[in-house]
Amino acid sequence: MNSIPGSPPPRLPELLRAQDRLSFIYVERCVVHRDSNAITATDERGTVHIPAATLGALLLGPGTKVTHQAMMLLAESASTVVWVGEQGVRYYAHGRALASSTVLLEAQAAAVSNRRRRLAVARAMYALRFPEERGIDRVTMQQLRGREGARVRRLYREHADRTGLEWDGRSYERGNFDSADHVNQALSAAQACLYGVTHAVVVALGCSPGLGFIHTGHARSFVYDIADLYKAEMTIPVAFDVAASQPEDVAAETRRAVRNQLYDRTFLSRCVTDIHCLLLWGVKSSAASEEPVEPGVVKLWDGTSGVIEGGINHEYGIDS
């Protein structure tokens, strides 16, 4: 809609923060289009309207067709679009980020590039998994990895006993999902959903998915770091519960169960808070405050005083 000549430009509605949005919506074998300020998903059963401004991530599965108008609205709403595989068990690509500031990205890069700070963040991640333990800051990374491995094995065994399932250990053959038993299929599907939503949060905040603190050398190292914080209480028990119910479609039922679990536990809010705490802990900067950052503002690095305003002519600042 064009504005009236001489009138101020229309104000865009304030976008919801990442932690205030829905976790994710998965669609497949449908046409994704736009109807006013809503995204629509249409298949042979009818049309569903999805409010774009409150959507954290839209997961597009196989057989999905998306129109240019739909992508425009999602971009304007800063909703993250993620292209995934069958039943949401693979991640392929994502769209734009929700963040307009590089505060978290710069903090992440600075911490991961400094051995002392990287170790501190990694230990903080383990401390979130072992809240009852003291002295995490004095334990080596090797010892922490050992404790984590023992904890995960114990969890698998406890949930197998609880649900009455046989458990012969974690087994996953890449590219051959159907070769695993039902509980391993459920675990793989649950972890893939968790990775996808975590990835959406990471990129929405403007962080780098590849700059991990515990994991390294992979394009999703930081995603794995963050997702590991929640597996014990979210995806592992859900996977065993789904497998024990013996559904016809293990992956689809697992995906729905994980979706409900993430929504019930307000996962987006928790994930955003944890990432902020991990990356900005000890960072003393006005830029690290919770004040909103004006979108589109670009500053210049000064080398001595930090940053200076961009978009102006600095010719008169040159020494003669």
Kinemage of the C-alpha trace (Angstrom):
@kinemage 1
@onewidth
@group {chain A} dominant
@subgroup {mainchain}
@vectorlist {calphas} color= white
{ca met a 1} P 0.000 0.000 0.000
{ca asn a 2} L 1.425 3.417 -0.983
{ca ser a 3} L 1.515 6.171 1.617
{ca ile a 4} L -0.110 9.584 1.072
{ca pro a 5} L 2.376 12.155 -0.346
{ca gly a 6} L 3.784 14.333 2.408
{ca ser a 7} L 2.695 12.001 5.184
{ca pro a 8} L 5.207 10.165 7.418
{ca pro a 9} L 6.024 6.619 6.334
{ca pro a 10} L 3.858 3.951 7.976
{ca arg a 11} L 5.388 2.320 11.047
{ca leu a 12} L 6.025 -1.384 10.844
{ca pro a 13} L 4.485 -3.375 13.704
{ca glu a 14} L 7.000 -4.312 16.383
{ca leu a 15} L 8.259 -7.832 15.819
{ca leu a 16} L 7.953 -10.355 18.614
{ca arg a 17} L 11.233 -11.375 20.202
{ca ala a 18} L 12.487 -14.890 19.522
{ca gln a 19} L 11.604 -16.122 23.018
{ca asp a 20} L 8.003 -14.894 22.668
{ca arg a 21} L 7.255 -16.835 19.491
{ca leu a 22} L 5.863 -20.292 18.809
{ca ser a 23} L 8.530 -23.005 18.676
{ca phe a 24} L 8.002 -24.422 15.186
{ca ile a 25} L 5.397 -25.613 12.712
{ca tyr a 26} L 6.124 -28.465 10.317
{ca val a 27} L 4.360 -28.743 6.948
{ca glu a 28} L 4.777 -31.159 4.053
{ca arg a 29} L 3.087 -31.956 0.735
{ca cys a 30} L 1.223 -28.671 0.596
{ca val a 31} L 1.347 -25.206 -0.941
{ca val a 32} L 2.528 -22.421 1.371
{ca his a 33} L 1.077 -19.046 0.350
{ca arg a 34} L 0.103 -15.702 1.828
{ca asp a 35} L -3.277 -14.326 2.841
{ca ser a 36} L -2.930 -10.731 4.105
{ca asn a 37} L -0.594 -10.988 7.134
{ca ala a 38} L -0.893 -14.742 7.572
{ca ile a 39} L 0.869 -17.691 5.992
{ca thr a 40} L -1.436 -20.353 4.593
{ca ala a 41} L -0.763 -24.056 4.097
{ca thr a 42} L -3.121 -25.738 1.635
{ca asp a 43} L -3.513 -29.413 0.765
{ca glu a 44} L -6.394 -31.677 -0.252
{ca arg a 45} L -7.940 -31.347 3.220
{ca gly a 46} L -8.192 -27.560 3.122
{ca thr a 47} L -6.307 -24.431 4.201
{ca val a 48} L -4.721 -23.592 7.547
{ca his a 49} L -3.755 -20.015 8.479
{ca ile a 50} L -0.492 -19.460 10.375
{ca pro a 51} L 0.284 -16.041 11.968
{ca ala a 52} L 3.711 -15.188 10.540
{ca ala a 53} L 4.671 -12.568 13.150
{ca thr a 54} L 4.386 -15.075 16.017
{ca leu a 55} L 6.220 -17.907 14.274
{ca gly a 56} L 9.737 -18.846 15.363
{ca ala a 57} L 10.472 -21.362 12.613
{ca leu a 58} L 8.537 -22.817 9.721
{ca leu a 59} L 9.856 -26.271 8.815
{ca leu a 60} L 9.266 -27.117 5.164
{ca gly a 61} L 9.183 -30.854 4.482
{ca pro a 62} L 9.138 -32.814 1.198
{ca gly a 63} L 6.478 -31.988 -1.365
{ca thr a 64} L 6.171 -28.409 -0.125
{ca lys a 65} L 5.740 -25.561 -2.583
{ca val a 66} L 6.215 -22.039 -1.253
{ca thr a 67} L 5.256 -18.865 -3.108
{ca his a 68} L 7.272 -15.689 -3.450
{ca gln a 69} L 4.609 -13.747 -1.517
{ca ala a 70} L 4.830 -16.199 1.379
{ca met a 71} L 8.611 -15.825 1.582
{ca met a 72} L 8.264 -12.034 1.477
{ca leu a 73} L 5.902 -12.072 4.455
{ca leu a 74} L 8.118 -14.464 6.410
{ca ala a 75} L 11.113 -12.219 5.700
{ca glu a 76} L 9.205 -9.101 6.780
{ca ser a 77} L 8.149 -10.897 9.967
{ca ala a 78} L 11.723 -12.116 10.570
{ca ser a 79} L 10.457 -15.672 10.871
{ca thr a 80} L 13.081 -18.326 10.234
{ca val a 81} L 12.359 -20.798 7.455
{ca val a 82} L 14.064 -24.178 7.660
{ca trp a 83} L 14.063 -26.744 4.857
{ca val a 84} L 14.021 -30.265 6.289
{ca gly a 85} L 13.768 -33.854 5.089
{ca glu a 86} L 11.070 -36.474 5.413
{ca gln a 87} L 9.304 -36.250 8.792
{ca gly a 88} L 11.661 -33.500 9.884
{ca val a 89} L 14.617 -35.806 10.510
{ca arg a 90} L 17.130 -33.899 8.370
{ca tyr a 91} L 18.200 -30.264 8.185
{ca tyr a 92} L 19.080 -28.788 4.780
{ca ala a 93} L 19.043 -24.989 4.905
{ca his a 94} L 17.547 -21.972 6.642
{ca gly a 95} L 16.478 -18.449 5.761
{ca arg a 96} L 17.218 -15.079 7.323
{ca ala a 97} L 17.937 -14.366 10.970
{ca leu a 98} L 15.641 -12.557 13.390
{ca ala a 99} L 18.465 -10.483 14.905
{ca ser a 100} L 19.668 -7.160 13.545
{ca ser a 101} L 22.576 -6.809 15.976
{ca thr a 102} L 25.929 -8.666 16.069
{ca val a 103} L 26.360 -8.394 19.849
{ca leu a 104} L 25.952 -12.120 20.479
{ca leu a 105} L 27.932 -13.123 17.390
{ca glu a 106} L 30.882 -10.946 18.422
{ca ala a 107} L 30.736 -12.286 21.980
{ca gln a 108} L 30.633 -15.843 20.645
{ca ala a 109} L 33.602 -15.296 18.317
{ca ala a 110} L 35.633 -13.600 21.065
{ca ala a 111} L 34.950 -16.376 23.574
{ca val a 112} L 35.613 -19.288 21.227
{ca ser a 113} L 38.900 -17.676 20.095
{ca asn a 114} L 40.270 -17.370 23.635
{ca arg a 115} L 41.253 -20.639 25.329
{ca arg a 116} L 40.459 -19.463 28.860
{ca arg a 117} L 37.066 -18.037 27.933
{ca arg a 118} L 36.193 -21.013 25.746
{ca leu a 119} L 36.935 -23.356 28.623
{ca ala a 120} L 34.787 -21.220 30.937
{ca val a 121} L 31.815 -21.368 28.555
{ca ala a 122} L 32.235 -25.123 28.037
{ca arg a 123} L 32.306 -25.689 31.788
{ca ala a 124} L 29.228 -23.483 32.160
{ca met a 125} L 27.442 -25.718 29.656
{ca tyr a 126} L 28.300 -28.801 31.685
{ca ala a 127} L 27.233 -26.991 34.854
{ca leu a 128} L 23.759 -26.562 33.343
{ca arg a 129} L 23.607 -30.340 32.875
{ca phe a 130} L 24.888 -31.080 36.402
{ca pro a 131} L 23.183 -28.383 38.537
{ca glu a 132} L 23.551 -30.456 41.693
{ca glu a 133} L 27.326 -30.832 41.417
{ca arg a 134} L 29.872 -28.411 42.862
{ca gly a 135} L 33.355 -27.625 41.675
{ca ile a 136} L 32.633 -27.934 37.947
{ca asp a 137} L 35.125 -25.108 37.353
{ca arg a 138} L 37.925 -27.306 38.741
{ca val a 139} L 37.182 -30.428 36.685
{ca thr a 140} L 39.015 -31.092 33.428
{ca met a 141} L 37.179 -31.353 30.110
{ca gln a 142} L 38.141 -35.027 29.891
{ca gln a 143} L 36.524 -35.699 33.266
{ca leu a 144} L 33.405 -33.760 32.281
{ca arg a 145} L 33.052 -35.746 29.047
{ca gly a 146} L 33.364 -38.947 31.051
{ca arg a 147} L 30.664 -37.851 33.481
{ca glu a 148} L 28.377 -36.872 30.596
{ca gly a 149} L 28.868 -40.220 28.879
{ca ala a 150} L 28.069 -42.088 32.075
{ca arg a 151} L 25.012 -39.905 32.671
{ca val a 152} L 23.583 -40.548 29.178
{ca arg a 153} L 24.138 -44.317 29.438
{ca arg a 154} L 22.405 -44.322 32.808
{ca leu a 155} L 19.474 -42.328 31.399
{ca tyr a 156} L 19.017 -44.751 28.528
{ca arg a 157} L 18.965 -47.684 30.924
{ca glu a 158} L 16.576 -45.984 33.387
{ca his a 159} L 14.064 -45.100 30.675
{ca ala a 160} L 14.312 -48.562 29.138
{ca asp a 161} L 13.485 -50.086 32.528
{ca arg a 162} L 10.693 -47.545 33.077
{ca thr a 163} L 9.003 -48.265 29.742
{ca gly a 164} L 9.783 -52.010 29.649
{ca leu a 165} L 11.706 -51.769 26.375
{ca glu a 166} L 14.721 -53.848 25.446
{ca trp a 167} L 17.819 -51.708 25.146
{ca asp a 168} L 20.991 -52.825 23.398
{ca gly a 169} L 22.605 -49.412 23.121
{ca arg a 170} L 22.419 -46.401 20.840
{ca ser a 171} L 22.519 -47.382 17.173
{ca tyr a 172} L 22.120 -45.150 14.144
{ca glu a 173} L 23.188 -45.839 10.584
{ca arg a 174} L 23.443 -42.607 8.614
{ca gly a 175} L 21.190 -42.675 5.565
{ca asn a 176} L 19.332 -45.810 6.682
{ca phe a 177} L 16.745 -44.672 9.223
{ca asp a 178} L 14.586 -47.796 8.924
{ca ser a 179} L 17.424 -50.164 9.865
{ca ala a 180} L 17.251 -49.200 13.557
{ca asp a 181} L 14.781 -50.549 16.117
{ca his a 182} L 11.852 -48.378 17.167
{ca val a 183} L 13.477 -46.791 20.197
{ca asn a 184} L 16.570 -45.811 18.200
{ca gln a 185} L 14.347 -44.454 15.426
{ca ala a 186} L 12.474 -42.400 18.010
{ca leu a 187} L 15.719 -41.110 19.511
{ca ser a 188} L 17.044 -40.102 16.084
{ca ala a 189} L 13.791 -38.358 15.154
{ca ala a 190} L 13.597 -36.588 18.507
{ca gln a 191} L 17.197 -35.360 18.362
{ca ala a 192} L 16.731 -34.176 14.773
{ca cys a 193} L 13.695 -32.114 15.813
{ca leu a 194} L 15.614 -30.660 18.738
{ca tyr a 195} L 18.574 -29.821 16.486
{ca gly a 196} L 16.277 -28.143 13.980
{ca val a 197} L 14.537 -25.932 16.524
{ca thr a 198} L 17.803 -25.147 18.323
{ca his a 199} L 19.360 -24.236 14.969
{ca ala a 200} L 16.444 -21.895 14.322
{ca val a 201} L 17.013 -20.173 17.691
{ca val a 202} L 20.775 -19.886 17.107
{ca val a 203} L 20.447 -18.261 13.695
{ca ala a 204} L 17.479 -16.138 14.827
{ca leu a 205} L 19.720 -14.599 17.502
{ca gly a 206} L 22.433 -13.917 14.930
{ca cys a 207} L 24.902 -16.456 16.357
{ca ser a 208} L 27.120 -18.726 14.279
{ca pro a 209} L 25.935 -22.360 14.219
{ca gly a 210} L 29.506 -23.524 13.528
{ca leu a 211} L 31.429 -21.835 16.371
{ca gly a 212} L 31.050 -24.459 19.066
{ca phe a 213} L 32.686 -24.642 22.484
{ca ile a 214} L 32.471 -28.385 23.219
{ca his a 215} L 31.800 -29.619 19.693
{ca thr a 216} L 34.076 -28.358 16.944
{ca gly a 217} L 34.869 -28.778 13.274
{ca his a 218} L 31.247 -29.022 12.102
{ca ala a 219} L 28.896 -26.445 10.605
{ca arg a 220} L 26.456 -27.120 13.468
{ca ser a 221} L 28.881 -27.425 16.383
{ca phe a 222} L 27.218 -24.690 18.450
{ca val a 223} L 23.785 -26.167 17.686
{ca tyr a 224} L 24.940 -29.492 19.146
{ca asp a 225} L 26.387 -27.692 22.178
{ca ile a 226} L 23.077 -26.016 22.981
{ca ala a 227} L 20.821 -28.951 22.106
{ca asp a 228} L 22.786 -31.229 24.435
{ca leu a 229} L 21.635 -29.075 27.354
{ca tyr a 230} L 18.071 -30.342 26.949
{ca lys a 231} L 18.233 -33.942 25.716
{ca ala a 232} L 18.122 -35.552 29.159
{ca glu a 233} L 14.817 -33.989 30.168
{ca met a 234} L 13.143 -33.487 26.800
{ca thr a 235} L 13.981 -35.774 23.903
{ca ile a 236} L 15.277 -38.943 25.581
{ca pro a 237} L 12.196 -39.626 27.775
{ca val a 238} L 9.871 -38.640 24.922
{ca ala a 239} L 11.590 -41.063 22.534
{ca phe a 240} L 11.246 -43.994 24.940
{ca asp a 241} L 7.600 -43.145 25.658
{ca val a 242} L 6.764 -43.012 21.947
{ca ala a 243} L 8.597 -46.265 21.192
{ca ala a 244} L 6.800 -47.996 24.056
{ca ser a 245} L 3.411 -46.965 22.617
{ca gln a 246} L 4.283 -48.851 19.393
{ca pro a 247} L 2.849 -46.335 16.888
{ca glu a 248} L 2.583 -47.153 13.190
{ca asp a 249} L 4.756 -44.179 12.253
{ca val a 250} L 7.458 -43.791 14.903
{ca ala a 251} L 9.114 -40.698 13.421
{ca ala a 252} L 5.883 -38.776 12.881
{ca glu a 253} L 4.574 -39.570 16.369
{ca thr a 254} L 7.940 -38.626 17.878
{ca arg a 255} L 7.951 -35.330 16.034
{ca arg a 256} L 4.503 -34.447 17.380
{ca ala a 257} L 5.488 -35.469 20.911
{ca val a 258} L 8.667 -33.374 20.790
{ca arg a 259} L 6.677 -30.429 19.450
{ca asn a 260} L 4.289 -30.648 22.408
{ca gln a 261} L 7.159 -31.055 24.837
{ca leu a 262} L 9.016 -28.003 23.546
{ca tyr a 263} L 5.875 -25.881 23.581
{ca asp a 264} L 4.779 -26.944 27.061
{ca arg a 265} L 8.181 -26.113 28.494
{ca thr a 266} L 8.415 -22.730 26.722
{ca phe a 267} L 11.587 -23.960 25.048
{ca leu a 268} L 12.266 -20.845 22.977
{ca ser a 269} L 12.363 -18.584 26.018
{ca arg a 270} L 14.643 -20.944 27.907
{ca cys a 271} L 16.976 -21.513 24.964
{ca val a 272} L 17.325 -17.783 24.270
{ca thr a 273} L 18.035 -17.075 27.944
{ca asp a 274} L 20.659 -19.827 28.158
{ca ile a 275} L 22.474 -18.611 25.040
{ca his a 276} L 22.524 -15.039 26.339
{ca cys a 277} L 23.857 -16.147 29.711
{ca leu a 278} L 26.535 -18.384 28.205
{ca leu a 279} L 27.846 -15.866 25.689
{ca leu a 280} L 27.419 -12.595 27.577
{ca trp a 281} L 28.525 -13.792 31.011
{ca gly a 282} L 31.097 -11.275 32.236
{ca val a 283} L 30.790 -9.090 29.129
{ca lys a 284} L 30.771 -5.468 30.333
{ca ser a 285} L 29.430 -3.474 27.429
{ca ser a 286} L 26.485 -1.188 26.841
{ca ala a 287} L 25.908 -3.136 23.650
{ca ala a 288} L 25.320 -6.268 25.718
{ca ser a 289} L 22.362 -4.734 27.512
{ca glu a 290} L 18.785 -5.666 26.809
{ca glu a 291} L 18.064 -2.322 25.145
{ca pro a 292} L 16.606 -2.823 21.654
{ca val a 293} L 18.979 -2.250 18.759
{ca glu a 294} L 17.734 -0.029 15.957
{ca pro a 295} L 17.543 -2.226 12.856
{ca gly a 296} L 19.757 -1.333 9.935
{ca val a 297} L 22.258 0.699 11.988
{ca val a 298} L 25.853 0.030 10.958
{ca lys a 299} L 28.826 1.312 12.963
{ca leu a 300} L 32.543 1.477 12.244
{ca trp a 301} L 35.366 -0.115 14.229
{ca asp a 302} L 37.728 2.605 15.491
{ca gly a 303} L 40.625 0.553 16.831
{ca thr a 304} L 41.066 2.753 19.904
{ca ser a 305} L 37.694 3.861 21.209
{ca gly a 306} L 35.784 0.795 20.087
{ca val a 307} L 33.096 1.819 17.604
{ca ile a 308} L 31.996 5.092 16.067
{ca glu a 309} L 28.939 6.125 14.127
{ca gly a 310} L 28.708 5.018 10.509
{ca gly a 311} L 26.889 6.612 7.620
{ca ile a 312} L 28.629 9.986 8.008
{ca asn a 313} L 31.687 11.561 6.399
{ca his a 314} L 34.729 11.302 8.683
{ca glu a 315} L 37.031 13.363 6.448
{ca tyr a 316} L 37.494 16.097 9.030
{ca gly a 317} L 38.696 13.609 11.579
{ca ile a 318} L 41.873 12.935 9.571
{ca asp a 319} L 45.061 14.419 11.020
{ca ser a 320} L 46.620 16.987 8.721
